[in-house]
């Protein structure tokens, strides 16, 4: 498993921290390397335009700096692209939310693009975002809070196993299928078109 640590809020919840501590590879988006190093962990690579690194860090870890000056992508996309080039195809993104809301929304929306390339999810301090390109069964637990977001407003979504059933529902706005609830240990979503994002809240949130 590969962790990409974005330059948002460093995780505090035990679940994202557990992913971080078990990672085979840790890839930092530019400035996130500073806080990772402060936590006593060392990244395998630091990827981005590298404008947020201190001179000391850039000098000390020059052997693992990968500058990408593409102005049409953000640092998270650059890190995902670097990982795919290395064959790292099971990715968990941490630290992608918690600071600026516009950055958070942008990072979350990009998940569906990354899902076309790799197995990927985003874990925050409150839950997990999973991108779906086709209908799927999703593991859950009874009472788990679930939100569903459609990138395409014309996509029709049907659910099984959620408290508030979706029946060929078009989600014309992002709030439309939020704050649902899993009835059992899994639920399923079927949809035409797509893609779809699912948020699964942790049990203690």
C-alpha positions as CSV (number, residue, x, y, z in Angstrom):
1,X,0.0,0.0,0.0
2,X,1.2,3.5,-0.9
3,X,0.3,6.6,1.1
4,X,0.2,10.0,-0.6
5,X,0.3,12.7,2.0
6,X,-1.2,15.9,0.7
7,X,-0.4,19.3,2.2
8,X,-3.6,19.7,4.1
9,X,-4.2,19.0,7.8
10,X,-2.0,16.2,9.1
11,X,-4.2,13.2,10.2
12,X,-5.1,12.8,13.9
13,X,-7.6,10.0,13.9
14,X,-6.3,6.5,14.6
15,X,-7.6,5.1,11.3
16,X,-5.6,7.4,8.9
17,X,-2.7,7.2,11.3
18,X,-2.9,3.4,11.1
19,X,-2.6,3.5,7.3
20,X,0.3,5.9,7.5
21,X,2.2,3.7,10.0
22,X,1.6,0.5,7.9
23,X,2.5,2.0,4.5
24,X,5.1,0.4,2.2
25,X,5.7,3.7,0.5
26,X,5.0,7.3,1.7
27,X,5.0,9.9,-1.0
28,X,4.7,13.6,0.0
29,X,3.1,16.4,-1.9
30,X,5.7,19.2,-1.7
31,X,5.3,20.9,1.7
32,X,3.7,18.0,3.5
33,X,7.2,16.6,3.8
34,X,8.0,19.1,6.5
35,X,5.3,17.9,8.9
36,X,6.0,14.2,8.1
37,X,9.6,14.7,9.0
38,X,8.6,16.5,12.2
39,X,6.5,13.4,13.1
40,X,9.6,11.2,12.8
41,X,8.8,9.6,9.4
42,X,10.8,9.9,6.2
43,X,9.1,10.0,2.7
44,X,10.3,7.9,-0.2
45,X,9.7,10.8,-2.5
46,X,8.7,14.4,-2.4
47,X,6.7,15.4,-5.5
48,X,5.4,18.7,-6.8
49,X,6.6,22.1,-7.9
50,X,8.7,22.1,-4.6
51,X,8.0,25.7,-3.8
52,X,6.9,24.9,-0.2
53,X,10.0,23.2,1.0
54,X,12.5,24.8,3.3
55,X,16.1,25.1,2.0
56,X,17.3,22.7,4.7
57,X,14.8,20.0,3.7
58,X,15.5,20.4,0.0
59,X,19.2,20.1,0.6
60,X,19.0,17.1,3.0
61,X,16.6,15.1,0.8
62,X,17.8,16.2,-2.6
63,X,18.0,12.5,-3.6
64,X,14.3,12.1,-3.4
65,X,13.0,15.4,-4.8
66,X,10.9,15.1,-8.0
67,X,10.0,18.5,-9.4
68,X,7.0,18.7,-11.7
69,X,6.4,22.2,-13.1
70,X,3.2,21.3,-15.0
71,X,0.8,24.3,-14.2
72,X,-2.2,22.4,-15.4
73,X,-2.2,20.0,-12.5
74,X,-2.0,20.3,-8.7
75,X,0.6,18.6,-6.5
76,X,-1.8,15.8,-5.6
77,X,-2.2,14.9,-9.2
78,X,1.5,15.1,-9.7
79,X,2.1,12.7,-6.9
80,X,-0.5,10.2,-8.2
81,X,1.1,10.4,-11.7
82,X,4.5,9.7,-10.1
83,X,3.1,6.7,-8.3
84,X,1.6,5.2,-11.4
85,X,4.9,5.6,-13.1
86,X,6.5,3.5,-10.4
87,X,3.8,0.9,-10.6
88,X,2.3,1.8,-7.2
89,X,-1.3,0.9,-7.9
90,X,-2.9,0.7,-4.4
91,X,-3.0,4.2,-3.0
92,X,-4.5,5.8,0.1
93,X,-4.6,9.6,0.1
94,X,-4.2,11.3,3.5
95,X,-4.0,15.0,4.5
96,X,-6.1,16.2,1.5
97,X,-8.6,18.2,3.6
98,X,-8.8,20.3,6.7
99,X,-7.3,23.5,5.6
100,X,-8.7,25.5,2.7
101,X,-12.2,24.2,1.6
102,X,-11.6,25.0,-2.1
103,X,-8.5,22.8,-2.1
104,X,-10.4,20.0,-0.3
105,X,-13.3,20.1,-2.8
106,X,-10.8,20.0,-5.7
107,X,-8.9,17.1,-4.2
108,X,-12.1,15.1,-3.5
109,X,-13.4,15.6,-7.0
110,X,-10.2,14.4,-8.5
111,X,-10.6,11.0,-7.0
112,X,-12.9,9.9,-9.8
113,X,-10.2,10.8,-12.3
114,X,-7.5,8.9,-10.4
115,X,-9.8,5.8,-10.1
116,X,-9.5,5.4,-13.9
117,X,-5.8,4.7,-13.3
118,X,-5.3,3.0,-9.9
119,X,-7.1,1.6,-6.9
120,X,-7.5,4.6,-4.7
121,X,-9.4,6.1,-1.8
122,X,-9.1,9.1,0.4
123,X,-9.1,8.8,4.2
124,X,-9.8,11.8,6.5
125,X,-10.2,12.3,10.2
126,X,-13.9,11.6,9.9
127,X,-14.3,8.9,7.2
128,X,-13.3,7.5,3.8
129,X,-14.1,8.7,0.3
130,X,-14.4,5.9,-2.3
131,X,-14.7,6.6,-6.0
132,X,-16.9,4.2,-8.1
133,X,-16.8,3.9,-11.8
134,X,-19.4,1.2,-11.9
135,X,-22.1,-0.4,-9.7
136,X,-20.5,-2.0,-6.6
137,X,-21.2,-3.6,-3.2
138,X,-19.6,-1.7,-0.4
139,X,-18.6,-3.0,3.0
140,X,-20.2,-1.1,5.9
141,X,-21.6,-1.7,9.4
142,X,-25.1,-1.3,10.7
143,X,-25.8,2.4,11.3
144,X,-22.8,3.7,9.4
145,X,-23.4,7.2,8.1
146,X,-23.2,7.2,4.3
147,X,-23.3,10.0,1.7
148,X,-23.4,9.5,-2.1
149,X,-22.3,12.1,-4.6
150,X,-22.8,12.1,-8.3
151,X,-20.3,13.9,-10.6
152,X,-22.8,13.8,-13.5
153,X,-26.2,15.2,-12.5
154,X,-27.9,12.9,-15.2
155,X,-26.7,9.7,-13.6
156,X,-29.5,7.6,-12.1
157,X,-28.6,5.8,-8.9
158,X,-30.3,2.9,-7.2
159,X,-29.4,1.6,-3.8
160,X,-29.9,-1.6,-1.8
161,X,-29.2,-1.7,1.9
162,X,-29.4,2.0,2.8
163,X,-32.1,3.3,5.1
164,X,-33.3,5.8,2.6
165,X,-33.5,3.9,-0.7
166,X,-32.3,5.6,-3.9
167,X,-34.5,4.5,-6.8
168,X,-33.2,5.6,-10.1
169,X,-32.5,9.0,-8.4
170,X,-30.7,11.8,-10.2
171,X,-28.7,13.8,-7.8
172,X,-29.2,17.3,-9.0
173,X,-27.2,18.8,-6.2
174,X,-24.5,17.4,-3.9
175,X,-26.6,17.5,-0.7
176,X,-29.3,15.2,-2.3
177,X,-28.0,11.8,-1.1
178,X,-26.1,12.9,2.0
179,X,-26.6,11.7,5.6
180,X,-28.0,8.2,4.7
181,X,-27.4,5.1,6.8
182,X,-26.3,1.6,6.2
183,X,-28.7,-1.1,7.4
184,X,-26.2,-4.0,7.5
185,X,-22.7,-5.0,6.8
186,X,-22.8,-4.0,3.2
187,X,-24.9,-2.0,0.7
188,X,-24.9,-1.8,-3.1
189,X,-25.2,1.0,-5.6
190,X,-26.2,0.6,-9.2
191,X,-26.0,3.4,-11.7
192,X,-25.9,4.2,-15.3
193,X,-23.1,6.5,-16.5
194,X,-21.2,7.8,-13.5
195,X,-18.8,8.2,-11.8
196,X,-20.0,8.3,-8.2
197,X,-18.3,9.2,-4.9
198,X,-19.2,7.5,-1.6
199,X,-18.3,8.8,1.8
200,X,-18.3,6.4,4.7
201,X,-18.2,8.0,8.2
202,X,-16.2,6.4,11.0
203,X,-18.2,4.9,13.9
204,X,-17.0,7.5,16.4
205,X,-17.8,10.6,14.3
